Amino acid sequence: MLDGKKTIFSGMQATGNLTLGNYLGALTNWVDLADDYNCYYCVVDEHAITVRQDPTALRQNARKVLMIYIAAGLDPEKCCIYYQSHVSAHAELGWILGCYTYMGELSRMTQFKDKSAKHADNINAGLFTYPVLMAADILLYQSDLVPVGSDQKQHLELARDIAIRFNNIYGDVFTIPEGYIPKAGARIMSLQDPTKKMSKSDENENATIHILDKPDDIIRKFKRAVTDSVGIIQYTDDQPGIRNLIDIYTACTGKTVDETVREFDGKGYGDFKMAVGEVVVDKLAPIQARYDELAKDKAYVDSIIKNNAEKASYFANKTLRKVQKKIGYPERIR
C-alpha cells in the first residue's frame, strides 16, 4: 500500500481498435478509480505477440490505445500509463514465476484451449505460459486489486496461487491480489449477435462500435443492429438485442432501465436504434476530439510514454530485486 492507498493494476491488449464495450465496461470505471487508488494501466503489447502481429500495426495500435486511455479521461499525472514492453521487469519476473508454476495448472486454462482452437497453426509456448506473464504483470506492483472480467478470473486465481506458493517458500514477498468488481460497468454485446460480447476482433464490421468510429458509421451500425420480431421495447432475456440497446442507452445517458423503457413506450425499433446511435455519437465525441489533439502533439505523448515507463520501472524493479535476492541471484555490483 502506497500513501495509504491500495494499488490497482489493469491493461488492454495493443491489438485492434478499442470498442464501445471497452469504454463503457472498463475505461469509465478506471477513470473513477484514479483519485482513490494508485493505478497502473498497462498497454499490453507483450501478450499480444502470442498471435502473429504485423510489426508496424502493433506499434501503431499500441500508441493508439495509450492515447485513447488519456482521451477517455485517464490523467497520466495521476495514473501510470505505460507500455508493458518498456518495463523489462515484466518479462524477467515472468521467467522466475514460470519456475514456480506447474504444467498441470497451465494446461487447465480454458483460454489456452480456446486460443489454440482459433490459431491451430501457431500453438506456441507463449500462448501456454501467457497466464504466468499476467501473474508477473499483477504481482510486480504489489497490486491489491485487479478489475477482471469473467474471461480472466481463472488467470487471476492462478496469479494468487503462484503468489501464495512463493510467499510460503520465501516469506512475505507478494501482496495477494483480489478481484475488483466495479460498482457499475455495462456489459456491451455484439450488435449482430447479442448473445456474444462486443469484440474488437469481430470479423463482422457491423457488430462492433469502435471508440474512434465516425458518427455516420456509428449511426449506420445501429440501424443494422439485430433485434427481433416482438416489436416491443422491453428489458428481457427473451429479447437480447433490445436488452443490449437499452444497456447501451442507459450507460450513455445515465437513465435507468425503467426510465428508458417508459421513454420509448409505443415507439418503433427504428426510432429506438436511431436514438441509441445518437447518444453514442454524443458520448464519444469529446473522446474523439481529445484523441485528435493528442495525435497532433507527438512531443507530449512521447513525454508521457517516457516518464511513465520510468515510473513503472522504478516500482516494478523494487519488487523484482526483492524476488531475485530471495531466490539467490547474485547481487548486482553498482
ZAMARGU-4260 file (C-alpha; in steps of 0.2 Angstrom, whole numbers, plus 5000, padded with zeros to 4 digits):
<rodrens>
0) 5000/5000/5000 | 5007/5017/4995 | 5002/5033/5003 | 4988/5024/5012 | 4980/5020/4995
5) 4978/5002/4988 | 4985/4998/4971 | 4975/4993/4956 | 4983/4985/4940 | 4974/4983/4924
10) 4978/4983/4905 | 4971/4981/4887 | 4979/4972/4873 | 4988/4983/4859 | 4978/4974/4845
15) 4964/4981/4835 | 4953/4996/4839 | 4946/4998/4857 | 4927/4997/4857 | 4912/5005/4865
20) 4912/4990/4876 | 4930/4993/4882 | 4925/5011/4886 | 4908/5008/4895 | 4913/4992/4903
25) 4931/4996/4908 | 4938/5013/4904 | 4924/5023/4913 | 4927/5014/4929 | 4946/5016/4928
30) 4944/5035/4927 | 4933/5034/4943 | 4946/5024/4952 | 4961/5037/4949 | 4958/5048/4965
35) 4956/5033/4977 | 4969/5021/4971 | 4987/5020/4965 | 4983/5015/4947 | 4994/5006/4934
40) 4986/5005/4917 | 4996/4995/4905 | 4996/4994/4886 | 4998/4975/4884 | 5010/4973/4870
45) 5020/4958/4876 | 5005/4947/4877 | 4999/4952/4860 | 5013/4943/4851 | 5006/4926/4856
50) 4997/4928/4840 | 5007/4934/4825 | 5006/4953/4823 | 5011/4965/4809 | 5025/4975/4817
55) 5020/4992/4810 | 5002/4989/4815 | 5007/4983/4833 | 5017/4999/4836 | 5003/5010/4829
60) 4989/5001/4839 | 4999/5002/4855 | 5001/5021/4853 | 4983/5022/4848 | 4977/5013/4864
65) 4988/5023/4875 | 4981/5039/4868 | 4963/5033/4870 | 4967/5029/4888 | 4971/5048/4890
70) 4957/5054/4879 | 4944/5044/4889 | 4949/5053/4904 | 4964/5044/4912 | 4976/5058/4919
75) 4994/5052/4916 | 4999/5063/4931 | 4988/5053/4942 | 4989/5036/4934 | 5004/5026/4927
80) 5000/5023/4909 | 5014/5013/4900 | 5019/5000/4888 | 5022/4983/4895 | 5037/4980/4884
85) 5045/4996/4890 | 5047/4988/4908 | 5058/4974/4906 | 5054/4968/4924 | 5038/4960/4917
90) 5047/4948/4907 | 5061/4945/4920 | 5048/4941/4934 | 5038/4931/4921 | 5053/4919/4919
95) 5055/4917/4938 | 5037/4914/4941 | 5036/4901/4927 | 5048/4891/4938 | 5035/4891/4952
100) 5020/4886/4941 | 5015/4869/4937 | 5012/4862/4919 | 4995/4855/4926 | 4989/4872/4931
105) 4993/4880/4914 | 4985/4865/4905 | 4969/4868/4914 | 4967/4886/4907 | 4952/4887/4896
110) 4958/4902/4887 | 4973/4892/4881 | 4961/4879/4874 | 4951/4892/4866 | 4965/4902/4858
115) 4973/4885/4852 | 4957/4881/4843 | 4957/4898/4834 | 4976/4898/4830 | 4979/4879/4827
120) 4994/4884/4815 | 5003/4893/4829 | 5001/4885/4846 | 5017/4892/4854 | 5024/4891/4871
125) 5020/4909/4874 | 5001/4905/4872 | 5003/4892/4885 | 5013/4902/4898 | 5003/4918/4895
130) 4995/4917/4912 | 5012/4917/4921 | 5017/4933/4912 | 5000/4940/4918 | 5004/4935/4935
135) 5020/4944/4934 | 5011/4960/4927 | 5000/4960/4943 | 5012/4955/4956 | 5026/4967/4951
140) 5016/4982/4958 | 5010/4973/4974 | 4993/4975/4967 | 4979/4974/4979 | 4965/4974/4967
145) 4963/4969/4949 | 4947/4973/4939 | 4943/4957/4929 | 4930/4950/4918 | 4923/4933/4918
150) 4936/4928/4905 | 4951/4932/4916 | 4945/4926/4933 | 4954/4909/4930 | 4971/4919/4927
155) 4969/4929/4942 | 4966/4914/4953 | 4982/4906/4946 | 4991/4923/4950 | 4985/4921/4968
160) 4991/4903/4969 | 5008/4907/4962 | 5010/4922/4974 | 5004/4911/4989 | 5016/4897/4984
165) 5031/4909/4983 | 5027/4918/4999 | 5025/4901/5008 | 5043/4897/5002 | 5052/4914/5004
170) 5041/4924/5016 | 5030/4939/5013 | 5036/4944/4996 | 5020/4947/4986 | 5003/4955/4990
175) 4990/4943/4986 | 4978/4952/4974 | 4959/4951/4975 | 4947/4953/4960 | 4939/4970/4959
180) 4921/4971/4954 | 4917/4989/4949 | 4901/4997/4956 | 4894/4998/4938 | 4901/4993/4921
185) 4890/4990/4906 | 4892/4973/4898 | 4890/4978/4880 | 4886/4964/4867 | 4888/4962/4849
190) 4876/4972/4838 | 4875/4957/4826 | 4875/4943/4839 | 4869/4950/4856 | 4872/4933/4864
195) 4891/4937/4862 | 4901/4951/4870 | 4906/4965/4858 | 4924/4961/4852 | 4937/4972/4843
200) 4942/4956/4834 | 4925/4953/4827 | 4926/4950/4808 | 4909/4957/4805 | 4911/4976/4805
205) 4893/4980/4809 | 4895/4970/4825 | 4906/4982/4834 | 4906/5001/4838 | 4924/5007/4839
210) 4928/5022/4850 | 4936/5031/4835 | 4922/5027/4823 | 4915/5042/4813 | 4897/5047/4818
215) 4889/5041/4801 | 4897/5024/4804 | 4890/5023/4821 | 4873/5028/4816 | 4874/5015/4801
220) 4879/5001/4813 | 4865/5004/4825 | 4852/5005/4811 | 4858/4987/4806 | 4858/4981/4824
225) 4849/4964/4826 | 4833/4965/4836 | 4818/4953/4835 | 4800/4952/4829 | 4792/4955/4845
230) 4790/4974/4842 | 4790/4980/4860 | 4804/4989/4869 | 4806/4979/4885 | 4821/4973/4895
235) 4820/4954/4895 | 4832/4940/4892 | 4820/4934/4878 | 4825/4950/4868 | 4844/4950/4869
240) 4846/4963/4855 | 4834/4976/4863 | 4841/4972/4880 | 4858/4976/4874 | 4852/4993/4866
245) 4844/4998/4882 | 4860/4994/4891 | 4870/5005/4879 | 4857/5019/4880 | 4857/5019/4900
250) 4876/5018/4901 | 4877/5033/4889 | 4863/5044/4897 | 4863/5039/4915 | 4845/5035/4914
255) 4838/5019/4922 | 4831/5004/4913 | 4813/5009/4918 | 4815/5027/4913 | 4822/5021/4896
260) 4808/5008/4893 | 4795/5022/4898 | 4803/5034/4886 | 4801/5023/4871 | 4785/5015/4875
265) 4775/5014/4859 | 4790/5018/4849 | 4796/5008/4835 | 4813/4999/4834 | 4819/5010/4820
270) 4817/5026/4831 | 4825/5017/4846 | 4840/5012/4836 | 4842/5029/4830 | 4841/5037/4847
275) 4854/5025/4854 | 4866/5029/4840 | 4864/5047/4843 | 4868/5046/4861 | 4883/5035/4857
280) 4889/5048/4845 | 4887/5062/4858 | 4896/5051/4871 | 4911/5048/4860 | 4913/5065/4853
285) 4924/5073/4867 | 4935/5057/4867 | 4937/5058/4849 | 4941/5077/4849 | 4954/5074/4863
290) 4962/5060/4854 | 4964/5071/4838 | 4973/5084/4849 | 4984/5071/4856 | 4988/5064/4839
295) 4994/5081/4834 | 5005/5083/4849 | 5019/5070/4847 | 5031/5078/4859 | 5018/5077/4873
300) 5013/5059/4870 | 5031/5054/4869 | 5035/5063/4886 | 5021/5053/4894 | 5027/5036/4887
305) 5045/5040/4893 | 5040/5047/4910 | 5028/5034/4915 | 5039/5019/4909 | 5052/5026/4921
310) 5039/5027/4935 | 5033/5010/4932 | 5050/5003/4930 | 5055/5011/4947 | 5041/5002/4957
315) 5042/4986/4947 | 5061/4984/4950 | 5059/4986/4968 | 5048/4970/4968 | 5060/4961/4956
320) 5076/4965/4966 | 5067/4958/4981 | 5062/4942/4972 | 5079/4940/4964 | 5088/4941/4982
325) 5075/4929/4989 | 5079/4915/4976 | 5098/4918/4977 | 5103/4928/4962 | 5120/4936/4964
330) 5119/4954/4969 | 5122/4967/4956 | 5138/4977/4958 | 5133/4996/4956
</rodrens>
